Amino acid sequence: MEIGGVHFTYGNVAIFAVAVFLLAGVYSFVKQGLKIAALIVFVLAALVFAAGVTWL
């Protein structure tokens, strides 16, 4: 699938889905008051998102 000149594959979509899942975990940890855990999961989500962007 190609949107705006960017070619998406199932792998790219799966990586971005994992990043969104991790961001949902960040929200959950912040809601529970676990700020250090939220920061760690946010960093992981940022790394996964960066991997997805570089794979494009």
C-alpha positions in Angstrom: 0.0 0.0 0.0 1.4 3.4 -0.9 0.2 6.7 0.7 1.7 10.0 -0.3 4.7 8.3 -2.0 5.5 6.2 1.2 5.3 2.5 0.7 3.7 0.7 3.6 4.2 -3.1 4.1 2.6 -5.4 6.7 5.9 -5.2 8.6 5.8 -1.4 8.8 2.2 -1.4 9.9 3.0 -4.1 12.6 5.8 -2.0 13.9 3.7 1.1 14.2 1.0 -1.0 15.9 3.5 -2.1 18.5 4.5 1.6 19.0 0.8 2.6 19.5 0.4 -0.4 21.9 3.4 0.8 23.9 2.1 4.4 24.0 -1.2 3.0 25.5 1.0 1.4 28.1 2.6 4.8 28.8 -0.9 6.2 29.4 -1.8 3.4 31.7 1.4 3.7 33.8 0.9 7.5 34.1 -2.7 7.0 35.2 -1.5 4.6 37.9 1.2 7.1 39.0 4.2 4.9 37.8 6.1 7.7 36.2 9.5 5.9 36.0 7.9 2.9 34.3 6.0 5.2 31.9 9.3 6.9 31.0 10.9 3.6 30.2 8.0 2.4 28.1 7.9 5.8 26.3 11.6 5.4 25.4 10.9 1.9 24.0 7.9 3.2 22.0 10.1 6.0 20.6 12.7 3.4 19.6 10.1 1.2 17.9 8.6 4.2 16.1 12.1 5.3 14.9 12.7 1.7 13.7 9.4 1.9 11.7 10.3 5.2 10.2 13.8 4.1 9.1 12.3 0.9 7.6 10.1 3.0 5.4 
